[in-house]
């Protein structure tokens, strides 16, 4: 049992010794991934900005449509009033 514990402890120290000095390839990969994360973050911010602009334009279009509908209802009411005044 003690031999197993000693072997496990030794393997931990060996593995720790191997991982203490990162390889140049691993550092290069980490740098590439960091650059990708930065690029994707800027793309996300740009898309959020575009979404906000689109939502604002959609709201403006909705407001314009409601105003046109209200104006059409008032025009129809005036036409109905004119038609009623001729029949009397």
N, C-alpha and C positions, 0 to 999 in steps of 0.2 A: 504494500500500500504506500509506504514511504517512497519507494522508487518511482511510483506513478506520480506522486506529488512533486518530487524533485524534477522529473522529466517534464511535467507540465510547467513548472516554474521556469525551467531552463528554456523551454520553447517560447514562453512569453518574453523572456529577456532577449532571445535571439530575434524574435519578430519585432520587438520594440527597437532593437538596434538597427534593423533593416529599414524601418520606417522613419527613423529620426532625421534622415537627410533626403528630402524629396528629390526625385529625378528631374532633370531639365525638361524632359518630354511631358511629365506630369504638370510641371509649372506652366509650360507653354499651353497645355490643354486647359488649365484653369484660367489662364489669361484670355484664351479664345472664348471660353464660356462666359467669362465676365463681360467681354465685349459684346457678345450676343445678348446677354441680359440687358446691358445698357441700351443697345439698339432696339430691342423689343420694348423696353420701357418707354423709349421716346416714341415709338410707333403707337403704343397704347395711348399715350397722352395726346398724340395727334388725332387718333380715332375718337377719343373722348371729346375733343374740341369740335371735330366735324359733327359728331352726334348732337352736341349742344346746339350748334348752328342749325342743323336740320330740324331739331325740335322747335327752335325759335321760329324758323320759317313755316313749319307746319302749324304752329299756333297762330301766326299772322294770317295764314291762309284760312284757317278755321274762323278767325274773327271776321275776316273779309266776307266769307261765305254767310256767316250769321247776319252781318250788316246788310248784305244784298237780299237775304231772305226777308228780313224785317222791312226793308224798303219795298220789296215786291208785295208784301202783305198790305202795307199802307197804300200802295198804288191800286191794288185790287179793291180795297175798301173805298177809295175815292171813286173808282169806276162804278162800283155797286151803288154808291150814293147818287152819282150822276144818273144812272139808269133808273133808280127809284124816283128821282125828282121828275123825270120825263113821263112816267106812267101816272102820276097823280093828276 
